[in-house]
Amino acid sequence: ILLVMTDGAELFRKLNALFLSDPLIDELGLVISPEKYFENERANPEPKPFILAEHKLAVAYWCIPPLYKYAFGLTKSIDVSNISSTPLLLDATRTVLLISPDCYTVLNIRKRLITNGVILPFEEIVLLNLVFTKHPKSGEAWAHRRYVLERITGQELSSIVDDEIQICSRIGETYPKNYYAWTHRLWVLDRVASPEAFQQDLVRMDGWTRRNISDNCGFHHRRALLLRISGHPRLHEEGRSCASISGPYALGLASVSCGDRWLAEIDMIDSLIDLYPGHETLWMHKRFLTTCCLAFLRGAASQDPTPASTGEGGTPAHSILTDLEYADRCIADNEASRYKEQRKHALGATPAGAPVGRESLLKLRVGL
């Protein structure tokens, strides 16, 4: 273990000199000791706190305590209203965020600087991109990012939507089950509030869905997009369920494009269940789709009894009957891998005893 007594002020100076020499630093990492990367300097007893190569910055663990202590001390001693001290305050708050992005004190200081026009929103987004390369699940950093984006309006906001989606996609791939990234992604799309944007993101997610069959965060995002496409934007919120679809929202599923999208989703989830048997996330998504189809039938029946009683071709009524046949086939299939889990989900018994599959289908079908 390397124990070094180091001056925090000197580390702070060296770190900010690196940022001045390379403003395009785009990745942050922590290493136990950078010494092994300098074979020709092994004779030098002084350990190296930082490595900068190809816009990638590595920070040695041993220098974090003195560096953080010094930088955070600066943020408390500098008056935010003192313009002459602003550059030093910017460097100090940046240093703290690179180490601890959940620090309320520093985030609030930077909010004040953004409000005063000292920090431009796009500059802050670049810093947060760097922070997320090391701290992708910092809830406060994601909230701060939304605060910054709220200061961007009009055409400028539209121009960065694709960048935000790409950032969320990259983080979602690199760090699975990242609730904060998926929540932010949906928040950005809601700011645009365009049916075309929801459709495009659903198509964009197809590849991810097939590579991450156990990540419910992404499937939850797909469910939220489907509900928005059908015209019920807040149905996914806590305390609500698909069974509450009624009236014009339910009839929205009857449109040709919307209905085709839902049926395509059902076909996709069936194919994934066949390829990867026994995964609970896939069956949860299937239950959602089936429940929404049943809710459509109930809502349509409240407007006109005819649609609920007919089920030709690719209608939701036909889909419910197909789901029952599909569940029967999964129950009877003893050849599939993980067939016990597959049968359990098809029968509708989860570890908690809640209905999931065939039993819930039968109960909901009886209620029509």
C-alpha positions in Angstrom: 0.0 0.0 0.0 1.4 3.4 -1.0 1.2 5.9 1.8 2.2 9.4 0.8 1.9 12.7 2.6 1.1 15.1 -0.2 0.2 18.8 -0.3 -3.3 19.2 -1.6 -2.5 22.6 -3.1 0.2 21.2 -5.3 -2.1 18.4 -6.5 -4.8 20.9 -7.2 -2.3 23.0 -9.2 -1.1 20.0 -11.3 -4.6 18.8 -12.0 -5.8 22.2 -13.3 -2.6 22.5 -15.4 -3.6 19.3 -17.1 -7.1 20.7 -17.9 -5.4 23.8 -19.3 -3.1 21.8 -21.5 -5.9 19.6 -22.8 -9.4 21.1 -22.8 -10.7 18.0 -24.6 -10.4 15.6 -21.7 -13.4 13.2 -22.1 -12.8 10.3 -19.7 -11.9 10.0 -16.1 -10.5 6.9 -14.3 -9.0 6.0 -10.9 -6.0 3.8 -10.7 -4.2 2.3 -7.7 -0.8 3.7 -8.8 0.3 5.1 -12.1 4.0 4.3 -11.4 4.0 1.1 -13.5 3.1 3.1 -16.6 6.4 4.9 -16.4 9.1 2.2 -16.6 11.9 4.6 -17.4 11.1 6.6 -14.2 11.1 3.8 -11.7 14.1 5.2 -10.1 12.2 8.4 -9.2 10.8 7.9 -5.7 8.1 10.5 -6.2 4.8 8.8 -7.1 2.9 10.3 -10.0 -0.7 11.4 -9.1 -2.0 11.8 -12.7 -1.8 10.3 -16.2 -3.1 12.1 -19.2 -3.0 10.3 -22.6 -5.3 10.7 -25.6 -7.7 12.9 -23.7 -8.1 10.3 -21.0 -7.3 11.3 -17.4 -6.3 8.8 -14.7 -6.1 9.9 -11.1 -4.2 7.9 -8.4 -6.3 6.8 -5.4 -3.7 8.0 -2.9 -4.0 11.6 -3.9 -7.8 11.8 -3.7 -8.1 12.6 0.1 -5.7 15.6 0.1 -7.0 16.9 -3.3 -10.6 16.7 -2.2 -9.9 18.3 1.2 -8.1 21.2 -0.4 -10.6 21.8 -3.2 -13.6 21.6 -1.0 -12.0 24.0 1.5 -11.6 26.5 -1.4 -15.3 26.3 -2.2 -16.2 27.3 1.3 -13.7 30.1 1.6 -14.3 31.8 -1.7 -17.1 34.4 -2.0 -19.3 33.5 -5.0 -20.1 37.2 -5.7 -16.4 38.0 -5.9 -15.8 38.1 -9.6 -12.0 38.2 -9.3 -12.1 34.8 -7.6 -14.4 33.1 -10.1 -11.7 31.2 -12.1 -10.4 29.7 -8.9 -13.9 28.8 -7.8 -14.6 27.1 -11.1 -11.5 25.0 -10.8 -12.3 24.1 -7.2 -15.9 23.1 -7.9 -14.9 21.1 -10.9 -12.3 19.2 -8.9 -14.8 18.3 -6.2 -17.4 17.1 -8.7 -14.8 14.8 -10.4 -14.3 13.1 -7.0 -17.8 13.4 -5.4 -20.6 14.5 -7.9 -23.2 14.2 -5.2 -21.9 17.1 -3.2 -24.9 19.5 -2.7 -22.8 22.4 -1.7 -20.7 22.4 -4.9 -23.7 21.7 -7.2 -25.6 24.7 -5.7 -22.6 26.9 -6.2 -22.4 26.0 -9.8 -26.2 26.5 -10.2 -25.6 30.1 -9.0 -22.8 30.6 -11.5 -25.1 29.2 -14.3 -27.9 31.6 -13.2 -25.4 34.5 -13.2 -24.2 33.7 -16.6 -20.7 32.8 -15.5 -21.0 29.2 -16.7 -22.7 28.5 -20.0 -25.2 25.5 -20.0 -23.3 23.8 -22.8 -20.0 24.0 -20.8 -21.7 22.4 -17.9 -23.0 19.6 -20.0 -19.4 18.8 -21.2 -18.2 18.7 -17.6 -21.1 16.3 -16.6 -20.3 14.1 -19.6 -16.8 13.7 -18.1 -18.2 13.1 -14.6 -20.5 10.3 -15.9 -17.5 8.4 -17.3 -16.6 7.6 -13.6 -19.8 8.2 -11.7 -22.7 7.1 -14.1 -25.1 6.4 -11.2 -24.9 9.7 -9.4 -28.5 10.8 -8.9 -27.6 14.4 -7.9 -25.5 14.8 -11.0 -28.3 13.6 -13.3 -30.7 16.0 -11.5 -28.1 18.8 -12.0 -28.0 17.9 -15.7 -31.8 18.4 -16.0 -31.5 21.7 -14.2 -28.9 22.8 -16.8 -31.1 21.6 -19.8 -34.1 23.5 -18.5 -32.1 26.6 -19.3 -31.8 25.6 -22.9 -35.0 26.2 -24.9 -36.2 26.4 -28.5 -34.0 25.3 -31.4 -31.0 24.8 -29.1 -32.8 22.1 -27.1 -33.8 20.3 -30.3 -30.2 20.3 -31.5 -29.0 18.5 -28.4 -31.7 15.8 -28.0 -29.8 13.3 -30.1 -26.6 14.0 -28.1 -28.5 13.4 -24.9 -30.0 10.1 -26.2 -26.5 9.0 -27.3 -25.1 9.7 -23.8 -27.9 7.8 -22.1 -27.4 4.9 -24.6 -23.7 4.7 -24.0 -24.1 4.8 -20.2 -27.0 2.3 -20.3 -24.8 -0.1 -22.3 -21.6 0.3 -20.2 -23.4 0.3 -16.8 -26.5 -1.9 -17.0 -29.6 -1.3 -14.9 -28.9 2.4 -14.6 -32.2 3.8 -13.5 -31.0 7.4 -13.6 -29.9 7.3 -17.2 -33.1 5.7 -18.4 -35.2 8.2 -16.4 -33.2 11.1 -17.9 -33.7 9.7 -21.4 -37.5 9.7 -21.0 -37.4 13.2 -19.5 -35.6 14.5 -22.5 -38.1 13.0 -24.9 -41.0 14.4 -22.9 -39.4 17.8 -23.3 -39.7 17.4 -27.0 -43.2 15.8 -26.7 -43.2 14.6 -30.3 -44.9 11.3 -31.3 -42.3 10.9 -34.0 -39.5 11.2 -31.3 -41.2 8.4 -29.3 -41.5 6.2 -32.3 -37.8 6.8 -33.3 -36.5 6.0 -29.9 -38.5 2.8 -29.8 -37.0 1.7 -33.1 -33.5 2.9 -31.9 -33.9 0.6 -28.8 -34.6 -2.6 -30.8 -30.9 -3.6 -30.9 -30.4 -2.8 -27.2 -33.4 -4.9 -26.2 -32.1 -8.0 -27.9 -28.7 -7.6 -26.1 -30.0 -6.8 -22.6 -32.9 -9.2 -21.9 -32.6 -9.0 -18.1 -32.4 -5.2 -17.7 -35.8 -4.2 -16.7 -34.9 -0.5 -16.8 -34.7 -0.5 -20.5 -38.0 -2.5 -20.9 -39.7 -0.1 -18.5 -38.5 2.7 -20.9 -40.1 0.8 -23.8 -43.4 0.5 -21.9 -43.3 4.2 -21.2 -42.8 5.0 -24.9 -45.6 2.7 -26.0 -48.0 4.4 -23.6 -47.0 7.8 -25.0 -47.4 6.6 -28.5 -50.9 5.4 -27.6 -51.8 8.8 -26.2 -51.6 8.1 -22.4 -48.4 9.9 -21.4 -48.7 9.6 -17.6 -50.0 6.1 -17.3 -46.6 4.7 -16.2 -46.5 6.7 -13.0 -46.6 5.0 -9.6 -50.0 3.9 -8.5 -51.5 3.6 -12.0 -51.9 0.5 -14.1 -52.6 -0.4 -17.7 -56.0 -1.6 -16.7 -57.0 2.1 -16.3 -56.9 2.8 -20.0 -60.3 3.9 -21.1 -62.2 6.1 -23.4 -60.2 7.9 -26.1 -56.9 6.7 -24.7 -58.0 3.1 -25.2 -59.3 3.8 -28.7 -55.9 5.3 -29.5 -54.7 1.7 -29.7 -57.1 1.0 -32.4 -55.4 3.2 -35.0 -53.6 1.3 -37.7 -50.1 2.6 -37.0 -50.4 2.4 -33.3 -52.0 -1.0 -33.3 -49.4 -2.4 -35.6 -46.7 -1.1 -33.3 -48.2 -2.9 -30.3 -48.6 -6.1 -32.2 -45.0 -5.9 -33.5 -43.9 -5.5 -29.9 -45.9 -8.7 -28.9 -44.2 -10.6 -31.8 -40.8 -9.3 -30.7 -41.2 -10.3 -27.0 -42.5 -13.8 -28.0 -39.4 -14.4 -30.1 -37.1 -13.3 -27.3 -38.9 -15.6 -24.8 -38.4 -18.5 -27.3 -34.7 -17.6 -27.6 -34.1 -17.0 -23.9 -36.5 -19.1 -21.9 -37.1 -18.4 -18.2 -36.2 -14.7 -18.0 -38.6 -12.9 -15.7 -38.1 -9.5 -17.3 -39.3 -10.7 -20.7 -42.5 -12.2 -19.1 -43.1 -9.0 -17.2 -43.0 -7.1 -20.5 -45.4 -9.6 -22.1 -47.8 -9.3 -19.2 -47.8 -5.5 -19.7 -48.6 -5.8 -23.4 -51.4 -8.3 -22.8 -52.9 -6.3 -20.0 -52.9 -3.2 -22.2 -54.6 -5.1 -25.0 -57.3 -6.3 -22.6 -57.7 -2.7 -21.4 -58.1 -1.6 -25.0 -60.9 -4.1 -25.4 -62.7 -2.9 -22.3 -62.3 0.7 -23.3 -63.5 0.1 -26.8 -66.4 -1.9 -25.5 -67.5 1.1 -23.4 -67.6 3.2 -26.5 -69.0 0.5 -28.9 -69.7 -3.1 -27.9 -68.7 -4.5 -31.3 -64.9 -4.2 -31.2 -64.7 -6.3 -28.0 -66.6 -9.1 -29.5 -64.7 -9.4 -32.7 -61.2 -10.7 -33.0 -60.1 -11.1 -36.6 -56.5 -11.2 -37.8 -54.2 -8.9 -35.8 -56.7 -7.3 -33.4 -56.1 -7.2 -29.6 -58.8 -9.8 -29.1 -57.0 -12.2 -31.4 -53.8 -11.4 -29.5 -55.3 -12.4 -26.2 -56.3 -15.8 -27.6 -52.9 -16.2 -29.2 -51.3 -15.5 -25.8 -53.3 -18.3 -24.2 -52.1 -20.7 -26.8 -48.5 -19.4 -26.4 -48.6 -19.9 -22.6 -50.0 -23.5 -23.2 -47.1 -24.2 -25.5 -44.5 -22.9 -23.0 -46.0 -25.0 -20.2 -45.9 -28.2 -22.3 -42.3 -27.6 -23.5 -39.9 -29.7 -21.5 -37.1 -29.4 -24.0 -36.3 -25.7 -23.5 -33.4 -24.6 -21.3 -34.5 -23.4 -17.9 -37.9 -25.0 -18.7 -38.8 -25.0 -15.0 -38.6 -21.2 -14.8 -40.3 -20.9 -18.2 -43.2 -23.0 -17.0 -43.4 -21.0 -13.7 -43.8 -17.7 -15.6 -46.2 -19.2 -18.1 -48.4 -20.6 -15.3 -48.3 -17.2 -13.6 -46.6 -18.0 -10.3 -43.8 -15.6 -9.3 -41.7 -16.2 -6.1 -44.0 -13.6 -4.4 -47.1 -15.5 -5.5 -48.4 -12.7 -7.7 -50.2 -13.7 -11.0 -48.1 -13.1 -14.1 -49.0 -15.3 -17.0 -51.7 -17.8 -18.0 -53.7 -17.5 -14.8 -53.9 -13.7 -15.0 -54.9 -13.9 -18.7 -57.8 -16.2 -17.9 -58.9 -14.0 -15.0 -58.8 -10.8 -17.1 -60.4 -12.6 -20.1 -63.4 -13.6 -17.9 -63.8 -9.9 -16.9 -64.5 -8.9 -20.5 
